[in-house]
Amino acid sequence: MNKVILMGRLTKDPEVRYTQSGEPMAIARYTLAVNKRFKKQGEADADFIPCVAFGKQGEFAEKYLKKGMLIAVAGRIQVRNWEDNEGKKRVTTEVVVEEHYFAESKSDKSDKPQSKKQDSDTEGFYPVDDSVEDEDLPF
């Protein structure tokens, strides 16, 4: 079984091209930055995974996906071999995207500052003095 599920952020807007056939088909390519689960001493670390989406999925990527968006993709791994212009054999591994999912809401990524809680939210509560020991509490 060849199934991949990833969640990460787009490193830039997808690059979209269309085939030159009778019915042009969209081919969208982008890189997904996927955070590694284990990091070196608190440093942020990510894998940069090339993705390609064909047809309707490519059109979706062109229309809705933008740099920095957090998305989830489901697809399969594809390994391609070819010879470049200099005659060197080349190999690439990429994810062929079968499904895209938005992984955050528009409000999550907005740059608007969050409104501060009003003083009425704390009505009926008193600040706790951290210096008070448990033995000094009346209950």
C-alpha positions in Angstrom: 0.0 0.0 0.0 1.3 3.5 -0.9 -0.5 6.1 1.2 0.9 9.3 2.6 -0.7 11.8 5.0 1.2 15.1 5.8 0.4 18.3 7.5 2.6 21.4 7.0 2.9 24.9 5.7 3.4 25.9 2.1 6.9 27.5 1.6 5.6 29.6 -1.4 2.6 29.8 -3.6 2.0 26.8 -5.8 3.5 26.9 -9.3 0.8 25.9 -11.8 1.2 24.9 -15.4 -1.2 23.4 -17.9 -0.6 20.6 -20.4 -0.7 21.4 -24.1 -3.2 18.6 -24.9 -6.7 19.1 -26.4 -8.1 19.4 -22.8 -5.5 21.3 -20.8 -4.8 19.7 -17.4 -3.5 21.7 -14.4 -0.3 20.5 -12.8 0.5 22.3 -9.5 3.8 21.9 -7.7 4.6 23.2 -4.2 6.8 22.4 -1.2 5.3 21.5 2.1 7.4 22.3 5.3 6.5 19.5 7.8 7.8 20.0 11.3 9.8 17.1 12.7 8.4 15.5 15.8 11.8 15.4 17.6 13.9 18.5 17.5 17.5 19.2 18.4 17.6 21.0 21.8 14.5 23.2 21.2 15.5 24.2 17.6 12.7 24.2 15.1 13.4 21.7 12.4 11.3 20.6 9.3 11.4 18.4 6.3 10.7 20.1 3.0 8.6 17.7 0.9 7.9 18.3 -2.8 4.2 17.8 -3.8 2.5 17.7 -7.1 -1.3 17.8 -7.8 -2.9 17.0 -11.1 -6.2 18.0 -12.7 -8.9 19.2 -10.3 -6.5 19.0 -7.3 -4.1 21.2 -9.3 -6.8 23.7 -10.0 -7.8 23.7 -6.3 -4.2 24.4 -5.3 -4.0 27.3 -7.8 -7.2 28.8 -6.6 -7.0 28.4 -2.8 -3.5 27.6 -1.6 -1.1 30.4 -0.6 2.3 30.7 1.0 2.3 30.1 4.7 -1.0 28.2 4.8 -1.3 25.2 7.1 -2.7 22.3 5.0 -3.0 18.6 5.2 -2.6 16.4 2.1 -3.3 12.8 1.4 -1.7 11.0 -1.5 1.0 8.6 -2.6 4.8 8.6 -3.0 6.2 8.7 -6.5 9.8 8.2 -7.6 10.8 9.5 -11.0 13.9 8.8 -13.0 15.1 10.8 -16.0 18.1 12.1 -17.8 18.9 15.8 -17.7 20.3 17.9 -20.6 23.8 17.0 -19.7 23.1 13.3 -19.8 23.2 12.8 -16.1 20.7 10.4 -14.5 18.4 12.1 -12.0 16.0 10.8 -9.4 13.3 12.6 -7.5 10.8 11.6 -4.9 7.6 13.5 -4.5 4.1 13.2 -3.1 1.3 13.0 -5.7 -1.6 14.7 -3.9 -5.0 13.1 -4.1 -6.7 15.3 -1.5 -6.2 18.7 0.1 -7.5 19.8 3.5 -7.4 23.2 5.2 -5.8 22.7 8.6 -6.6 26.1 10.1 -9.4 28.5 10.0 -9.1 32.0 8.5 -9.4 33.5 11.9 -6.5 31.4 13.2 -4.1 32.9 10.8 -5.4 36.5 10.8 -2.9 39.1 11.8 -5.5 41.1 13.8 -4.6 41.5 17.4 -6.8 39.6 19.8 -9.2 41.8 21.8 -8.3 41.9 25.5 -10.7 40.5 28.0 -12.8 43.1 29.7 -12.6 43.7 33.5 -16.2 42.4 33.8 -14.8 38.9 32.9 -13.0 38.8 36.2 -15.9 40.1 38.3 -16.3 38.1 41.5 -12.7 36.8 41.4 -9.7 38.0 43.4 -6.1 37.9 42.4 -4.1 35.1 44.0 -1.0 36.0 45.9 1.6 33.3 44.9 3.6 33.9 48.0 0.9 32.5 50.3 1.7 29.0 51.6 -1.0 26.3 51.6 -1.0 26.3 55.4 -2.0 30.0 55.4 -5.2 29.3 53.4 -8.4 29.4 55.5 -9.8 26.2 53.9 
